[in-house]
Amino acid sequence: MTEVHFYKIDSGECPVENFLNTLTGKQAQKIVWILQLLKETPIPPIQYFQKLPNTDDIWEIGVHLGNDILRILGFEDEQRFVLNHAFQNPTQKHQIQEEIKIAEARKRDYFILKQKTS
């Protein structure tokens, strides 16, 4: 079983929770269902969960609802999966790259803080 954690920025806010609070009930319900799959399934279905190529080991949870594509990015830390960034799919590929850079920077910050507190 994989533990799912939500990354918090220095102010204590959680970017993924903030994003989830902006969603419709149907969108949030599907994301919760997919997160449950992640927690309970040894190998989650690739249609919902995949490692992004050419990144610093960033994984994506992709949620498709009608024309909307919601993406939650995160990374592995031992037996944990840390969700650290979320967004609605932008139309331009360079925008997606910018979103991935945010997730990579938060991952670096997470491990720097973890090392300092160990």
OpenMM code with the backbone's topology and positions (N, CA, C; nanometers):
from openmm import Vec3, app, unit

residues = "MET THR GLU VAL HIS PHE TYR LYS ILE ASP SER GLY GLU CYS PRO VAL GLU ASN PHE LEU ASN THR LEU THR GLY LYS GLN ALA GLN LYS ILE VAL TRP ILE LEU GLN LEU LEU LYS GLU THR PRO ILE PRO PRO ILE GLN TYR PHE GLN LYS LEU PRO ASN THR ASP ASP ILE TRP GLU ILE GLY VAL HIS LEU GLY ASN ASP ILE LEU ARG ILE LEU GLY PHE GLU ASP GLU GLN ARG PHE VAL LEU ASN HIS ALA PHE GLN ASN PRO THR GLN LYS HIS GLN ILE GLN GLU GLU ILE LYS ILE ALA GLU ALA ARG LYS ARG ASP TYR PHE ILE LEU LYS GLN LYS THR SER".split()
positions = [
    Vec3(0.0838, -0.1186, 0.0000),
    Vec3(0.0000, 0.0000, 0.0000),
    Vec3(0.0882, 0.1248, 0.0000),
    Vec3(0.0569, 0.2168, -0.0865),
    Vec3(0.1311, 0.3415, -0.0977),
    Vec3(0.0625, 0.4489, -0.0145),
    Vec3(0.1417, 0.5226, 0.0623),
    Vec3(0.0883, 0.6372, 0.1353),
    Vec3(0.0874, 0.7561, 0.0409),
    Vec3(-0.0180, 0.8359, 0.0460),
    Vec3(-0.0269, 0.9570, -0.0352),
    Vec3(-0.0153, 1.0760, 0.0591),
    Vec3(0.0799, 1.1639, 0.0295),
    Vec3(0.1023, 1.2849, 0.1097),
    Vec3(0.0869, 1.4078, 0.0220),
    Vec3(0.0494, 1.5172, 0.0844),
    Vec3(0.0351, 1.6438, 0.0153),
    Vec3(0.1489, 1.7364, 0.0571),
    Vec3(0.2224, 1.7845, -0.0393),
    Vec3(0.3342, 1.8770, -0.0172),
    Vec3(0.2801, 2.0118, 0.0306),
    Vec3(0.3498, 2.0718, 0.1265),
    Vec3(0.3143, 2.2049, 0.1741),
    Vec3(0.4292, 2.3005, 0.1472),
    Vec3(0.3950, 2.4213, 0.1019),
    Vec3(0.4965, 2.5239, 0.0798),
    Vec3(0.5318, 2.5879, 0.2136),
    Vec3(0.6323, 2.6754, 0.2140),
    Vec3(0.6820, 2.7359, 0.3377),
    Vec3(0.5731, 2.8004, 0.4222),
    Vec3(0.4728, 2.8590, 0.3593),
    Vec3(0.3658, 2.9267, 0.4328),
    Vec3(0.2699, 2.8280, 0.4996),
    Vec3(0.2860, 2.6995, 0.4697),
    Vec3(0.1976, 2.5980, 0.5251),
    Vec3(0.0817, 2.5625, 0.4331),
    Vec3(0.0675, 2.6379, 0.3248),
    Vec3(-0.0389, 2.6081, 0.2294),
    Vec3(-0.0051, 2.4835, 0.1488),
    Vec3(-0.1081, 2.4167, 0.1048),
    Vec3(-0.0919, 2.2967, 0.0230),
    Vec3(-0.1457, 2.3253, -0.1173),
    Vec3(-0.0554, 2.3387, -0.2164),
    Vec3(-0.0998, 2.3737, -0.3524),
    Vec3(-0.2009, 2.2756, -0.4117),
    Vec3(-0.1849, 2.1471, -0.3857),
    Vec3(-0.2767, 2.0489, -0.4441),
    Vec3(-0.4136, 2.0587, -0.3773),
    Vec3(-0.4178, 2.0745, -0.2459),
    Vec3(-0.5466, 2.0918, -0.1783),
    Vec3(-0.6163, 2.2179, -0.2276),
    Vec3(-0.5410, 2.3261, -0.2448),
    Vec3(-0.5996, 2.4504, -0.2973),
    Vec3(-0.6617, 2.4263, -0.4343),
    Vec3(-0.5928, 2.3519, -0.5196),
    Vec3(-0.6448, 2.3196, -0.6519),
    Vec3(-0.7713, 2.2355, -0.6409),
    Vec3(-0.7684, 2.1337, -0.5556),
    Vec3(-0.8849, 2.0458, -0.5395),
    Vec3(-1.0074, 2.1238, -0.4930),
    Vec3(-0.9866, 2.2265, -0.4120),
    Vec3(-1.0977, 2.3070, -0.3621),
    Vec3(-1.1646, 2.3905, -0.4716),
    Vec3(-1.1008, 2.4039, -0.5878),
    Vec3(-1.1589, 2.4815, -0.6977),
    Vec3(-1.2403, 2.3946, -0.7932),
    Vec3(-1.2382, 2.2649, -0.7744),
    Vec3(-1.3011, 2.1731, -0.8695),
    Vec3(-1.4494, 2.1535, -0.8420),
    Vec3(-1.5182, 2.1056, -0.9443),
    Vec3(-1.6580, 2.0675, -0.9267),
    Vec3(-1.6624, 1.9379, -0.8459),
    Vec3(-1.7776, 1.9042, -0.7955),
    Vec3(-1.7931, 1.7806, -0.7196),
    Vec3(-1.7570, 1.6576, -0.8002),
    Vec3(-1.7974, 1.6551, -0.9261),
    Vec3(-1.7689, 1.5412, -1.0129),
    Vec3(-1.6190, 1.5266, -1.0376),
    Vec3(-1.5518, 1.6396, -1.0614),
    Vec3(-1.4071, 1.6359, -1.0831),
    Vec3(-1.3352, 1.5861, -0.9575),
    Vec3(-1.3713, 1.6412, -0.8435),
    Vec3(-1.3076, 1.6011, -0.7169),
    Vec3(-1.3341, 1.4549, -0.6874),
    Vec3(-1.4548, 1.4084, -0.7137),
    Vec3(-1.4901, 1.2685, -0.6888),
    Vec3(-1.4027, 1.1744, -0.7715),
    Vec3(-1.3777, 1.2077, -0.8976),
    Vec3(-1.2940, 1.1212, -0.9814),
    Vec3(-1.1493, 1.1223, -0.9325),
    Vec3(-1.0993, 1.2384, -0.8911),
    Vec3(-0.9624, 1.2449, -0.8396),
    Vec3(-0.9492, 1.1620, -0.7128),
    Vec3(-1.0458, 1.1716, -0.6238),
    Vec3(-1.0418, 1.0908, -0.5006),
    Vec3(-1.0411, 0.9426, -0.5353),
    Vec3(-1.1201, 0.9022, -0.6333),
    Vec3(-1.1246, 0.7623, -0.6755),
    Vec3(-0.9879, 0.7171, -0.7284),
    Vec3(-0.9238, 0.8019, -0.8090),
    Vec3(-0.7924, 0.7675, -0.8643),
    Vec3(-0.6871, 0.7622, -0.7530),
    Vec3(-0.6926, 0.8540, -0.6581),
    Vec3(-0.5978, 0.8506, -0.5449),
    Vec3(-0.6175, 0.7236, -0.4626),
    Vec3(-0.7398, 0.6783, -0.4504),
    Vec3(-0.7666, 0.5525, -0.3794),
    Vec3(-0.7029, 0.4360, -0.4540),
    Vec3(-0.7113, 0.4376, -0.5878),
    Vec3(-0.6441, 0.3342, -0.6682),
    Vec3(-0.4939, 0.3356, -0.6420),
    Vec3(-0.4367, 0.4541, -0.6383),
    Vec3(-0.2930, 0.4690, -0.6139),
    Vec3(-0.2551, 0.4087, -0.4793),
    Vec3(-0.3383, 0.4322, -0.3797),
    Vec3(-0.3094, 0.3818, -0.2457),
    Vec3(-0.3258, 0.2303, -0.2354),
    Vec3(-0.4224, 0.1744, -0.3064),
    Vec3(-0.4590, 0.0339, -0.2845),
    Vec3(-0.4079, -0.0632, -0.3892),
    Vec3(-0.3638, -0.0138, -0.5033),
    Vec3(-0.3229, -0.1018, -0.6125),
    Vec3(-0.1709, -0.1060, -0.6212),
    Vec3(-0.1115, -0.2259, -0.6198),
    Vec3(0.0349, -0.2339, -0.6295),
    Vec3(0.0892, -0.1661, -0.7553),
    Vec3(0.0202, -0.1820, -0.8660),
    Vec3(0.0596, -0.1165, -0.9904),
    Vec3(-0.0639, -0.0457, -1.0456),
    Vec3(-0.0744, 0.0860, -1.0203),
    Vec3(-0.1922, 0.1593, -1.0687),
    Vec3(-0.1993, 0.1596, -1.2208),
    Vec3(-0.3206, 0.1677, -1.2764),
    Vec3(-0.3360, 0.1676, -1.4224),
    Vec3(-0.2629, 0.2842, -1.4877),
    Vec3(-0.1935, 0.2559, -1.5956),
    Vec3(-0.1133, 0.3563, -1.6653),
    Vec3(-0.2006, 0.4678, -1.7232),
    Vec3(-0.3278, 0.4406, -1.7474),
    Vec3(-0.4140, 0.5457, -1.8020),
    Vec3(-0.4356, 0.6589, -1.7024),
    Vec3(-0.4104, 0.6329, -1.5735),
    Vec3(-0.4271, 0.7349, -1.4711),
    Vec3(-0.2957, 0.7806, -1.4089),
    Vec3(-0.1937, 0.6991, -1.4193),
    Vec3(-0.0718, 0.7237, -1.3429),
    Vec3(0.0484, 0.6832, -1.4256),
    Vec3(0.1333, 0.7818, -1.4565),
    Vec3(0.2515, 0.7478, -1.5359),
    Vec3(0.3676, 0.8416, -1.5047),
    Vec3(0.4864, 0.7880, -1.5232),
    Vec3(0.6083, 0.8659, -1.5040),
    Vec3(0.6280, 0.9528, -1.6276),
    Vec3(0.6567, 1.0816, -1.6052),
    Vec3(0.6767, 1.1726, -1.7177),
    Vec3(0.8203, 1.1613, -1.7694),
    Vec3(0.8367, 1.1427, -1.8992),
    Vec3(0.9715, 1.1316, -1.9552),
    Vec3(1.0434, 1.2660, -1.9488),
    Vec3(1.1747, 1.2584, -1.9445),
    Vec3(1.2612, 1.3773, -1.9459),
    Vec3(1.2339, 1.4727, -1.8301),
    Vec3(1.2040, 1.4148, -1.7138),
    Vec3(1.1829, 1.4953, -1.5927),
    Vec3(1.2692, 1.4367, -1.4814),
    Vec3(1.2692, 1.5049, -1.3681),
    Vec3(1.3412, 1.4575, -1.2503),
    Vec3(1.2518, 1.3606, -1.1725),
    Vec3(1.2187, 1.2484, -1.2360),
    Vec3(1.1333, 1.1444, -1.1767),
    Vec3(1.0009, 1.2001, -1.1254),
    Vec3(0.9370, 1.2806, -1.2077),
    Vec3(0.8049, 1.3339, -1.1759),
    Vec3(0.6991, 1.2403, -1.2357),
    Vec3(0.5985, 1.2111, -1.1554),
    Vec3(0.4874, 1.1268, -1.1967),
    Vec3(0.3636, 1.2125, -1.2134),
    Vec3(0.2736, 1.1667, -1.2986),
    Vec3(0.1510, 1.2411, -1.3254),
    Vec3(0.0294, 1.1537, -1.3016),
    Vec3(-0.0675, 1.2119, -1.2330),
    Vec3(-0.2009, 1.1529, -1.2251),
    Vec3(-0.2847, 1.2342, -1.3225),
    Vec3(-0.3377, 1.1698, -1.4233),
    Vec3(-0.4166, 1.2387, -1.5245),
    Vec3(-0.5637, 1.2034, -1.5103),
    Vec3(-0.6469, 1.3056, -1.5107),
    Vec3(-0.7903, 1.2875, -1.4956),
    Vec3(-0.8592, 1.3512, -1.6158),
    Vec3(-0.9328, 1.2704, -1.6908),
    Vec3(-1.0043, 1.3184, -1.8082),
    Vec3(-1.1539, 1.3169, -1.7779),
    Vec3(-1.2157, 1.4336, -1.7882),
    Vec3(-1.3608, 1.4465, -1.7709),
    Vec3(-1.4137, 1.5357, -1.8819),
    Vec3(-1.4788, 1.4748, -1.9792),
    Vec3(-1.5255, 1.5524, -2.0937),
    Vec3(-1.4080, 1.6167, -2.1641),
    Vec3(-1.4132, 1.7481, -2.1815),
    Vec3(-1.3038, 1.8209, -2.2466),
    Vec3(-1.1968, 1.8650, -2.1482),
    Vec3(-1.2194, 1.8432, -2.0204),
    Vec3(-1.1241, 1.8861, -1.9182),
    Vec3(-1.0199, 1.7782, -1.8916),
    Vec3(-0.8962, 1.8224, -1.8824),
    Vec3(-0.7876, 1.7333, -1.8410),
    Vec3(-0.7240, 1.7975, -1.7184),
    Vec3(-0.7285, 1.7260, -1.6075),
    Vec3(-0.6702, 1.7723, -1.4828),
    Vec3(-0.5458, 1.6898, -1.4569),
    Vec3(-0.4411, 1.7568, -1.4119),
    Vec3(-0.3152, 1.6868, -1.3883),
    Vec3(-0.2657, 1.7167, -1.2479),
    Vec3(-0.2263, 1.6122, -1.1800),
    Vec3(-0.1640, 1.6264, -1.0484),
    Vec3(-0.0260, 1.5637, -1.0592),
    Vec3(0.0751, 1.6399, -1.0219),
    Vec3(0.2126, 1.5932, -1.0328),
    Vec3(0.2684, 1.5623, -0.8948),
    Vec3(0.3615, 1.4700, -0.8916),
    Vec3(0.4243, 1.4339, -0.7654),
    Vec3(0.5456, 1.3466, -0.7875),
    Vec3(0.5933, 1.2896, -0.6782),
    Vec3(0.7154, 1.2089, -0.6826),
    Vec3(0.7114, 1.1058, -0.5718),
    Vec3(0.7986, 1.0083, -0.5831),
    Vec3(0.8080, 0.9023, -0.4831),
    Vec3(0.9135, 0.9374, -0.3791),
    Vec3(0.8823, 0.9012, -0.2552),
    Vec3(0.9770, 0.9131, -0.1447),
    Vec3(0.9586, 0.7893, -0.0586),
    Vec3(1.0426, 0.6905, -0.0817),
    Vec3(1.0324, 0.5604, -0.0162),
    Vec3(0.8946, 0.5015, -0.0460),
    Vec3(0.8139, 0.4729, 0.0559),
    Vec3(0.6818, 0.4134, 0.0337),
    Vec3(0.5722, 0.5193, 0.0238),
    Vec3(0.6111, 0.6440, 0.0032),
    Vec3(0.5158, 0.7545, -0.0069),
    Vec3(0.5116, 0.8064, -0.1490),
    Vec3(0.3946, 0.8589, -0.1824),
    Vec3(0.3830, 0.9359, -0.3049),
    Vec3(0.3416, 1.0757, -0.2621),
    Vec3(0.4242, 1.1745, -0.2964),
    Vec3(0.4028, 1.3121, -0.2532),
    Vec3(0.3444, 1.3914, -0.3695),
    Vec3(0.2222, 1.4410, -0.3509),
    Vec3(0.1564, 1.5238, -0.4515),
    Vec3(0.1997, 1.6675, -0.4285),
    Vec3(0.2591, 1.7305, -0.5297),
    Vec3(0.3141, 1.8635, -0.5042),
    Vec3(0.2691, 1.9733, -0.6003),
    Vec3(0.1958, 1.9395, -0.7067),
    Vec3(0.1498, 2.0437, -0.7985),
    Vec3(0.0297, 1.9904, -0.8764),
    Vec3(-0.0632, 2.0800, -0.9090),
    Vec3(-0.1810, 2.0396, -0.9858),
    Vec3(-0.2247, 2.1557, -1.0746),
    Vec3(-0.2818, 2.1209, -1.1892),
    Vec3(-0.3280, 2.2229, -1.2823),
    Vec3(-0.4245, 2.1632, -1.3830),
    Vec3(-0.5024, 2.2509, -1.4449),
    Vec3(-0.5868, 2.2092, -1.5552),
    Vec3(-0.5032, 2.2198, -1.6812),
    Vec3(-0.5160, 2.1231, -1.7679),
    Vec3(-0.4301, 2.1137, -1.8846),
    Vec3(-0.4303, 2.2422, -1.9670),
    Vec3(-0.3132, 2.3056, -1.9804),
    Vec3(-0.3037, 2.4219, -2.0684),
    Vec3(-0.3013, 2.3769, -2.2142),
    Vec3(-0.3195, 2.4710, -2.3028),
    Vec3(-0.3263, 2.4366, -2.4441),
    Vec3(-0.1890, 2.4314, -2.5107),
    Vec3(-0.0917, 2.4988, -2.4556),
    Vec3(0.0403, 2.5047, -2.5174),
    Vec3(0.1386, 2.4110, -2.4472),
    Vec3(0.2186, 2.3418, -2.5263),
    Vec3(0.3152, 2.2468, -2.4701),
    Vec3(0.4162, 2.3162, -2.3787),
    Vec3(0.4597, 2.4382, -2.4135),
    Vec3(0.5577, 2.5069, -2.3286),
    Vec3(0.4978, 2.5394, -2.1915),
    Vec3(0.3660, 2.5580, -2.1836),
    Vec3(0.3020, 2.5814, -2.0545),
    Vec3(0.3099, 2.4565, -1.9673),
    Vec3(0.2940, 2.3414, -2.0270),
    Vec3(0.3049, 2.2153, -1.9519),
    Vec3(0.4463, 2.2014, -1.8967),
    Vec3(0.5461, 2.2375, -1.9765),
    Vec3(0.6848, 2.2306, -1.9300),
    Vec3(0.7073, 2.3223, -1.8096),
    Vec3(0.6444, 2.4386, -1.8092),
    Vec3(0.6559, 2.5310, -1.6960),
    Vec3(0.5932, 2.4695, -1.5702),
    Vec3(0.4814, 2.4016, -1.5866),
    Vec3(0.4156, 2.3353, -1.4728),
    Vec3(0.5048, 2.2237, -1.4175),
    Vec3(0.5692, 2.1504, -1.5063),
    Vec3(0.6601, 2.0432, -1.4634),
    Vec3(0.7786, 2.1017, -1.3873),
    Vec3(0.8293, 2.2159, -1.4320),
    Vec3(0.9412, 2.2806, -1.3619),
    Vec3(0.9028, 2.3182, -1.2192),
    Vec3(0.7795, 2.3609, -1.1996),
    Vec3(0.7320, 2.3923, -1.0642),
    Vec3(0.7364, 2.2662, -0.9778),
    Vec3(0.6875, 2.1548, -1.0314),
    Vec3(0.6880, 2.0287, -0.9571),
    Vec3(0.8309, 1.9839, -0.9253),
    Vec3(0.9211, 1.9992, -1.0197),
    Vec3(1.0605, 1.9605, -0.9965),
    Vec3(1.1246, 2.0478, -0.8886),
    Vec3(1.0962, 2.1774, -0.8903),
    Vec3(1.1522, 2.2679, -0.7880),
    Vec3(1.0978, 2.2329, -0.6502),
    Vec3(0.9702, 2.2022, -0.6420),
    Vec3(0.9113, 2.1643, -0.5130),
    Vec3(0.9684, 2.0317, -0.4635),
    Vec3(0.9975, 1.9418, -0.5553),
    Vec3(1.0588, 1.8149, -0.5163),
    Vec3(1.1968, 1.8404, -0.4551),
    Vec3(1.2759, 1.9252, -0.5188),
    Vec3(1.4085, 1.9578, -0.4649),
    Vec3(1.3953, 2.0204, -0.3253),
    Vec3(1.3026, 2.1140, -0.3105),
    Vec3(1.2809, 2.1776, -0.1798),
    Vec3(1.2415, 2.0762, -0.0732),
    Vec3(1.1565, 1.9827, -0.1107),
    Vec3(1.1105, 1.8775, -0.0187),
    Vec3(1.2295, 1.7979, 0.0357),
    Vec3(1.3167, 1.7543, -0.0543),
    Vec3(1.4294, 1.6715, -0.0108),
    Vec3(1.5354, 1.7525, 0.0639),
    Vec3(1.5523, 1.8789, 0.0307),
    Vec3(1.6441, 1.9649, 0.1068),
    Vec3(1.5934, 1.9793, 0.2497),
    Vec3(1.4642, 2.0065, 0.2654),
    Vec3(1.4061, 2.0207, 0.3988),
    Vec3(1.4112, 1.8885, 0.4743),
    Vec3(1.3853, 1.7808, 0.4059),
    Vec3(1.3882, 1.6482, 0.4698),
    Vec3(1.5283, 1.6185, 0.5229),
    Vec3(1.6310, 1.6532, 0.4436),
    Vec3(1.7693, 1.6295, 0.4852),
    Vec3(1.8045, 1.7152, 0.6066),
    Vec3(1.7562, 1.8391, 0.6093),
    Vec3(1.7854, 1.9291, 0.7222),
    Vec3(1.7199, 1.8822, 0.8501),
    Vec3(1.6040, 1.8201, 0.8398),
    Vec3(1.5307, 1.7772, 0.9600),
    Vec3(1.5672, 1.6357, 1.0049),
    Vec3(1.6488, 1.5679, 0.9257),
    Vec3(1.6869, 1.4297, 0.9622),
    Vec3(1.8030, 1.4272, 1.0589),
] * unit.nanometer
topology = app.Topology()
chain = topology.addChain("A")
for resn in residues:
    res = topology.addResidue(resn, chain)
    for name in ("N", "CA", "C"):
        topology.addAtom(name, app.Element.getBySymbol(name[0]), res)
